[in-house]
Amino acid sequence: MRKARILAVDDEKDILRGLKELLESEGLEVRCLENGKEVIDTVKNYSPDLILLDVMLGDSSGYDIKERLNRDITTSSIPVIFLTVNNTLRQKRRGLKAGAADYIVKPFDPAELIVRIEAILTRRKFYENMFMRDPLTGLYNRPHFEKQSRILHTLSRRYSRPFSMAVIDIKGLRDINESLGFEAGSYVLKRVGQIIDSATRSMDMAARFSGDEFIVLLPETESPQAAEFIKRIRSKIEKETYSYNGEVLKPRVSAGSATCLSGELELEDMFSMVDMNIHVGKIRGRKARNGSVLIIEDEGDIANGIKLNLESEGFSVRHILYEFDEAVEYIKKNESKPPDFVILDLDLGGILSPDLLGLLYSKWKETKVFIFTGHPEHLEHYPYFRDIVSGAFTKKQLQELIKTLKLNVKRG
């Protein structure tokens, strides 16, 4: 069971030292700050269960910090206990009106402080278990996940920050339930939930999304890191020994992820991307039968979605190139090893690609090139080119592209 996290903020080192010793002796995890300017970033990265906040800090006011926490939906619900030497009714009212869970005057009785902290944490835990947690696994439930995913998506769009979504689907539970009863399946789900919870960071949020499906929100995480998380969690789940009433159970795992780099994808698109990617474990061993493809695309989530869909249809994706210069270098180095197809984003980080097209045609004369763009006004530069997908790159357009690639394979 994870220890409750307390963030203590006070500009007096002796008080911080005493708080740390006291709280840790009670089995709590403590992080200390001596100034107010680091509080907001620390709260977002550390995700404390409760904040002890001095009202009068050297560089800021505790009231101002609480107001800033209140303005951010991801931090507004974290309980705050104000610590202050000011015992006037006016100051107490101001603190409680700001939304503080409690208001304690210095010097305080250590035993009383512990009792107040435990009371607040107990109320918070009761609320979480009652309304936010899945009763079987102890992970967050679907309604809370949906709320948090909307919040994270909003922050991603506002501050241009990446986040990823990882889905872990447990297979074989139906057979386990039919042969050994639902208690055996529940045992597997509970153990998998524990494994997922132990593998996540403090800033991540793991939830049971449906009967046999788990989902994890990964803030500040791009596609390569999300893929590594999927690989690590799959390995841990599959290597675990599941023994129930003398029977060794062997559930299987399907997993996939999607990444939103700066809010450019809607949540519905991310779920669609996860659906596309969920079959990654099933297609790795399939033999390519439809030819090789090079993808040149600067958005990692789109590139990976194309890659996984092509692989599931029997294409071999040779490489993904994200930058103009990288693509030029790759083409020159692999002149004698052309792919069958190239899928090219017309606008690589703001650089139009006529020179890249010219290089492709001169080096790989037999390779079929397909380009797409979200800027139809650029198409006037390519009046002679027919294989163009214009507009935002959607799942439907991806299906049409794969259909076209298959037709070209047959013609070849």
PLY file of the C-alpha trace (Angstrom):
ply
format ascii 1.0
element vertex 412
property float x
property float y
property float z
element edge 411
property int vertex1
property int vertex2
end_header
0.00 0.00 0.00
1.39 3.38 -1.01
2.25 5.77 1.82
0.27 9.01 1.93
2.35 11.88 0.51
2.63 15.16 2.42
4.14 18.33 0.96
5.36 20.66 3.72
6.10 24.29 2.80
7.70 26.63 5.35
10.57 29.13 5.17
11.85 28.14 8.63
14.28 25.23 8.33
13.85 24.13 11.96
10.09 23.81 11.52
10.52 21.85 8.28
13.02 19.52 9.93
10.67 18.92 12.83
7.69 18.32 10.53
9.65 15.83 8.44
10.77 13.83 11.47
7.28 13.87 13.00
5.40 12.86 9.86
7.87 10.18 8.80
7.67 8.65 12.28
3.93 8.25 11.60
4.58 6.35 8.37
3.93 9.25 5.99
6.03 10.19 2.97
7.22 13.80 3.19
8.69 16.31 0.76
9.80 19.74 2.03
10.06 23.16 0.37
11.52 26.34 1.85
9.91 28.77 -0.60
6.65 29.31 -2.42
7.87 29.68 -6.00
8.41 25.92 -6.41
5.09 24.83 -4.93
2.94 24.66 -8.08
5.44 22.65 -10.15
6.19 20.35 -7.20
2.49 19.68 -6.60
1.99 18.71 -10.25
5.00 16.40 -10.30
4.74 14.96 -6.78
0.93 14.67 -6.52
0.70 15.03 -2.71
-2.32 13.81 -0.78
-2.13 16.83 1.53
-0.21 20.12 1.72
1.01 21.81 4.91
1.40 25.43 3.84
2.86 28.32 5.82
0.78 31.46 5.34
3.71 33.90 5.44
6.55 32.72 3.23
9.53 34.91 2.44
8.80 35.14 -1.29
5.03 34.70 -1.43
1.78 34.33 0.48
0.24 30.99 1.29
-3.16 32.46 0.42
-1.93 33.39 -3.07
-0.53 29.89 -3.58
-3.84 28.33 -2.52
-5.70 30.56 -4.98
-3.41 29.39 -7.78
-4.01 25.77 -6.77
-7.76 26.47 -6.82
-7.59 27.77 -10.41
-6.14 24.50 -11.72
-8.64 21.66 -11.76
-5.85 19.11 -11.32
-4.75 20.62 -7.99
-7.87 22.30 -6.61
-9.07 19.21 -4.72
-5.81 18.59 -2.82
-6.49 19.44 0.86
-4.39 22.24 2.34
-3.71 22.91 6.03
-2.52 26.45 6.68
0.19 26.95 9.32
0.51 30.45 10.79
1.48 32.48 13.83
-1.51 34.77 13.22
-4.38 33.73 15.51
-6.93 36.41 14.58
-10.44 35.43 13.54
-10.08 37.54 10.39
-7.08 35.50 9.19
-8.75 32.19 10.02
-11.83 33.19 8.05
-9.66 34.21 5.12
-7.87 30.87 5.13
-11.01 28.77 5.41
-12.77 30.92 2.81
-9.88 30.22 0.43
-10.80 26.55 0.68
-8.31 25.31 3.29
-9.18 22.00 4.95
-7.85 23.28 8.28
-6.03 26.21 9.92
-3.43 25.56 12.64
-1.69 28.19 14.73
2.03 27.99 15.55
3.41 26.79 17.83
1.24 23.69 17.47
0.92 20.48 19.45
2.51 17.68 17.33
-0.09 15.13 18.50
-2.92 17.46 17.52
-1.39 18.07 14.10
-1.17 14.31 13.46
-4.80 13.81 14.49
-5.96 16.58 12.14
-3.90 15.22 9.24
-5.22 11.68 9.80
-8.81 12.95 9.89
-8.42 14.77 6.58
-6.67 11.82 4.91
-9.35 9.43 6.19
-12.13 11.60 4.73
-10.29 11.85 1.44
-9.69 8.09 1.29
-13.35 7.38 2.09
-14.45 9.70 -0.72
-12.01 8.07 -3.16
-13.05 4.52 -2.26
-16.72 5.42 -2.41
-16.80 7.35 -5.66
-13.45 7.11 -7.47
-12.04 3.59 -6.96
-12.78 0.20 -8.47
-13.69 -2.06 -5.51
-11.93 -5.16 -6.88
-8.54 -3.80 -7.94
-8.29 -0.59 -5.91
-7.40 1.32 -9.07
-9.44 4.32 -10.19
-12.79 3.59 -11.83
-13.94 4.53 -15.31
-15.92 7.69 -14.42
-12.94 9.15 -12.59
-10.62 8.19 -15.44
-12.87 9.91 -17.96
-12.91 13.07 -15.86
-9.12 13.09 -15.42
-8.47 12.36 -19.09
-10.54 15.41 -20.07
-8.56 17.53 -17.60
-5.23 16.25 -18.90
-6.27 16.82 -22.49
-7.28 20.40 -21.68
-3.90 21.05 -20.03
-2.08 19.45 -22.96
-3.81 21.83 -25.35
-3.36 24.88 -23.12
0.34 24.40 -22.39
1.40 22.33 -25.47
2.51 19.42 -23.29
2.47 15.75 -24.34
0.65 12.92 -22.65
-0.01 9.30 -23.55
-2.71 6.76 -22.92
-1.84 3.08 -22.48
-4.39 0.25 -22.63
-3.77 -3.24 -21.23
-6.33 -5.87 -22.22
-6.29 -9.18 -20.31
-7.21 -12.16 -22.50
-8.29 -15.67 -21.48
-10.45 -14.64 -18.51
-13.56 -16.24 -19.99
-11.88 -19.65 -20.08
-10.59 -19.17 -16.52
-14.05 -18.15 -15.27
-15.74 -21.11 -17.00
-13.27 -23.70 -15.73
-12.52 -22.44 -12.21
-15.25 -19.92 -11.41
-15.43 -16.13 -11.31
-13.34 -15.97 -8.12
-10.35 -17.20 -10.12
-10.85 -14.51 -12.76
-11.23 -11.89 -10.03
-7.97 -13.09 -8.49
-6.16 -12.54 -11.81
-7.66 -9.07 -12.28
-6.74 -8.04 -8.75
-3.16 -9.23 -9.17
-2.82 -7.52 -12.57
-4.13 -4.30 -11.00
-1.42 -4.52 -8.33
1.28 -5.05 -10.97
0.09 -2.04 -12.99
-0.14 0.14 -9.90
3.41 -0.77 -8.84
4.75 0.06 -12.31
3.34 3.59 -12.54
4.88 6.88 -11.47
3.30 9.18 -8.90
2.05 11.47 -11.70
0.43 8.62 -13.66
-3.15 7.43 -13.18
-4.14 3.77 -13.59
-7.77 2.73 -13.87
-9.87 -0.34 -14.51
-11.74 0.73 -17.63
-14.00 -2.30 -18.11
-14.22 -5.94 -17.05
-10.84 -7.09 -18.36
-9.38 -3.81 -19.62
-7.03 -1.45 -17.78
-5.97 2.02 -18.87
-3.15 4.30 -17.70
-2.77 8.05 -18.24
0.90 8.98 -18.68
1.49 12.77 -18.38
4.63 14.27 -19.94
5.11 11.09 -21.98
5.74 10.84 -25.73
5.31 7.83 -28.02
8.71 6.12 -27.45
8.32 6.28 -23.66
4.72 5.04 -23.88
5.84 2.11 -26.04
8.55 1.29 -23.49
5.96 1.39 -20.70
3.74 -1.02 -22.64
6.69 -3.36 -23.21
7.66 -3.29 -19.53
4.16 -3.78 -18.15
3.40 -6.59 -20.62
6.56 -8.40 -19.54
5.73 -8.06 -15.84
2.17 -9.34 -16.27
3.17 -12.28 -18.46
6.07 -13.33 -16.18
3.92 -13.28 -13.05
2.88 -16.66 -11.60
-0.89 -16.81 -11.06
-1.68 -19.74 -8.79
-5.27 -20.28 -7.66
-6.34 -23.34 -5.61
-3.38 -25.29 -6.91
-4.03 -24.35 -10.55
-1.52 -22.24 -12.49
-3.39 -19.66 -14.58
-1.94 -18.15 -17.74
-3.77 -15.03 -18.90
-2.62 -13.37 -22.11
-2.02 -9.67 -22.73
-2.84 -7.33 -25.61
-1.66 -3.76 -25.21
-1.37 -0.51 -27.12
-0.93 3.21 -26.63
-1.65 6.59 -28.17
0.09 9.92 -27.68
-1.20 13.48 -27.81
1.75 15.82 -28.28
0.08 19.17 -27.65
-3.68 18.72 -27.62
-3.87 18.35 -31.41
-5.81 15.08 -31.10
-9.27 14.93 -29.58
-9.79 12.30 -26.88
-12.03 10.32 -29.23
-9.16 10.25 -31.75
-6.82 8.96 -29.06
-9.20 6.12 -28.22
-9.43 5.30 -31.93
-5.64 5.34 -32.12
-5.42 2.98 -29.16
-7.91 0.69 -30.90
-5.65 0.73 -33.94
-2.54 0.05 -31.88
-4.00 -2.55 -29.51
-3.16 -5.31 -31.96
0.57 -4.56 -31.88
1.30 -7.74 -29.92
-0.60 -9.87 -32.42
1.05 -8.59 -35.59
4.73 -8.58 -34.66
5.30 -12.13 -35.85
3.34 -11.95 -39.08
5.23 -12.31 -42.31
5.07 -9.27 -44.56
3.33 -10.12 -47.83
2.44 -6.75 -49.35
5.80 -5.02 -49.72
7.94 -2.57 -47.76
7.00 0.99 -46.76
8.99 4.04 -45.63
7.04 6.59 -43.57
8.16 10.25 -43.50
5.99 12.05 -40.96
6.87 14.50 -38.16
3.98 13.65 -35.80
4.86 10.52 -33.85
1.32 9.43 -32.98
0.17 9.61 -36.62
3.33 7.85 -37.84
2.96 5.02 -35.34
-0.74 4.64 -36.11
0.06 4.30 -39.83
2.87 1.85 -39.06
0.77 -0.48 -36.94
-2.12 -0.48 -39.38
0.17 -1.22 -42.31
1.85 -4.06 -40.41
-1.55 -5.54 -39.53
-2.33 -5.59 -43.27
0.87 -7.44 -44.16
3.18 -4.55 -45.06
6.70 -4.30 -43.75
7.42 -0.81 -42.39
11.11 -0.28 -42.96
11.56 2.95 -41.02
9.87 6.08 -39.66
11.64 9.38 -40.39
10.54 12.49 -38.51
12.66 15.33 -39.98
13.45 16.70 -43.42
17.25 16.41 -43.06
16.93 12.92 -41.61
14.85 11.84 -44.62
17.34 13.29 -47.13
20.24 11.50 -45.44
18.36 8.18 -45.29
17.43 8.29 -48.99
21.00 9.01 -50.03
22.42 6.24 -47.84
19.91 3.66 -49.05
19.90 4.44 -52.79
20.43 0.78 -53.65
17.73 -0.47 -51.26
14.51 1.26 -52.28
11.23 0.47 -50.48
8.16 -0.43 -52.50
6.22 2.56 -51.16
6.87 5.89 -49.45
4.22 7.72 -47.42
5.26 11.37 -47.19
3.87 14.24 -45.15
4.04 17.24 -47.44
4.75 19.65 -44.57
7.62 18.47 -42.34
7.91 20.89 -39.46
7.00 23.81 -41.69
9.34 22.75 -44.55
7.62 21.95 -47.84
8.99 18.90 -49.58
9.48 19.51 -53.34
13.24 18.92 -53.03
12.55 15.72 -51.10
10.14 14.53 -53.79
12.71 15.27 -56.46
15.31 13.26 -54.55
12.89 10.36 -54.11
12.11 10.26 -57.83
15.76 10.49 -58.86
17.09 7.86 -56.43
14.18 5.39 -56.23
12.59 5.42 -59.70
10.45 2.32 -59.12
9.13 3.37 -55.70
5.53 4.58 -55.53
5.21 7.74 -53.43
2.01 8.80 -51.66
1.85 12.25 -50.08
-0.73 13.88 -47.84
-1.21 17.34 -46.42
-3.39 19.29 -44.02
-2.82 22.40 -46.19
-4.74 22.03 -49.46
-3.38 25.42 -50.61
0.01 23.74 -51.04
-1.35 21.40 -53.70
-0.88 24.04 -56.41
2.84 23.27 -56.21
2.11 19.69 -57.32
-0.45 19.87 -60.17
1.09 16.80 -61.79
0.86 14.59 -58.72
-2.19 12.35 -58.33
-1.63 10.32 -55.15
-2.50 13.06 -52.67
-4.62 12.88 -49.52
-5.66 16.38 -48.48
-7.16 17.62 -45.25
-6.63 16.28 -41.72
-5.35 12.70 -41.74
-8.25 10.59 -40.46
-8.88 6.90 -39.84
-11.06 6.76 -42.97
-8.29 8.25 -45.10
-5.84 5.76 -43.63
-8.13 2.91 -44.66
-8.39 4.37 -48.17
-4.60 4.69 -48.35
-4.10 1.05 -47.33
-6.68 -0.01 -49.94
-4.79 1.96 -52.60
-1.46 0.43 -51.55
-2.95 -3.07 -51.85
-4.23 -2.29 -55.35
-0.73 -1.15 -56.35
0.71 -4.39 -54.97
-1.67 -6.41 -57.14
-0.86 -4.33 -60.23
2.85 -4.82 -59.57
0 1
1 2
2 3
3 4
4 5
5 6
6 7
7 8
8 9
9 10
10 11
11 12
12 13
13 14
14 15
15 16
16 17
17 18
18 19
19 20
20 21
21 22
22 23
23 24
24 25
25 26
26 27
27 28
28 29
29 30
30 31
31 32
32 33
33 34
34 35
35 36
36 37
37 38
38 39
39 40
40 41
41 42
42 43
43 44
44 45
45 46
46 47
47 48
48 49
49 50
50 51
51 52
52 53
53 54
54 55
55 56
56 57
57 58
58 59
59 60
60 61
61 62
62 63
63 64
64 65
65 66
66 67
67 68
68 69
69 70
70 71
71 72
72 73
73 74
74 75
75 76
76 77
77 78
78 79
79 80
80 81
81 82
82 83
83 84
84 85
85 86
86 87
87 88
88 89
89 90
90 91
91 92
92 93
93 94
94 95
95 96
96 97
97 98
98 99
99 100
100 101
101 102
102 103
103 104
104 105
105 106
106 107
107 108
108 109
109 110
110 111
111 112
112 113
113 114
114 115
115 116
116 117
117 118
118 119
119 120
120 121
121 122
122 123
123 124
124 125
125 126
126 127
127 128
128 129
129 130
130 131
131 132
132 133
133 134
134 135
135 136
136 137
137 138
138 139
139 140
140 141
141 142
142 143
143 144
144 145
145 146
146 147
147 148
148 149
149 150
150 151
151 152
152 153
153 154
154 155
155 156
156 157
157 158
158 159
159 160
160 161
161 162
162 163
163 164
164 165
165 166
166 167
167 168
168 169
169 170
170 171
171 172
172 173
173 174
174 175
175 176
176 177
177 178
178 179
179 180
180 181
181 182
182 183
183 184
184 185
185 186
186 187
187 188
188 189
189 190
190 191
191 192
192 193
193 194
194 195
195 196
196 197
197 198
198 199
199 200
200 201
201 202
202 203
203 204
204 205
205 206
206 207
207 208
208 209
209 210
210 211
211 212
212 213
213 214
214 215
215 216
216 217
217 218
218 219
219 220
220 221
221 222
222 223
223 224
224 225
225 226
226 227
227 228
228 229
229 230
230 231
231 232
232 233
233 234
234 235
235 236
236 237
237 238
238 239
239 240
240 241
241 242
242 243
243 244
244 245
245 246
246 247
247 248
248 249
249 250
250 251
251 252
252 253
253 254
254 255
255 256
256 257
257 258
258 259
259 260
260 261
261 262
262 263
263 264
264 265
265 266
266 267
267 268
268 269
269 270
270 271
271 272
272 273
273 274
274 275
275 276
276 277
277 278
278 279
279 280
280 281
281 282
282 283
283 284
284 285
285 286
286 287
287 288
288 289
289 290
290 291
291 292
292 293
293 294
294 295
295 296
296 297
297 298
298 299
299 300
300 301
301 302
302 303
303 304
304 305
305 306
306 307
307 308
308 309
309 310
310 311
311 312
312 313
313 314
314 315
315 316
316 317
317 318
318 319
319 320
320 321
321 322
322 323
323 324
324 325
325 326
326 327
327 328
328 329
329 330
330 331
331 332
332 333
333 334
334 335
335 336
336 337
337 338
338 339
339 340
340 341
341 342
342 343
343 344
344 345
345 346
346 347
347 348
348 349
349 350
350 351
351 352
352 353
353 354
354 355
355 356
356 357
357 358
358 359
359 360
360 361
361 362
362 363
363 364
364 365
365 366
366 367
367 368
368 369
369 370
370 371
371 372
372 373
373 374
374 375
375 376
376 377
377 378
378 379
379 380
380 381
381 382
382 383
383 384
384 385
385 386
386 387
387 388
388 389
389 390
390 391
391 392
392 393
393 394
394 395
395 396
396 397
397 398
398 399
399 400
400 401
401 402
402 403
403 404
404 405
405 406
406 407
407 408
408 409
409 410
410 411
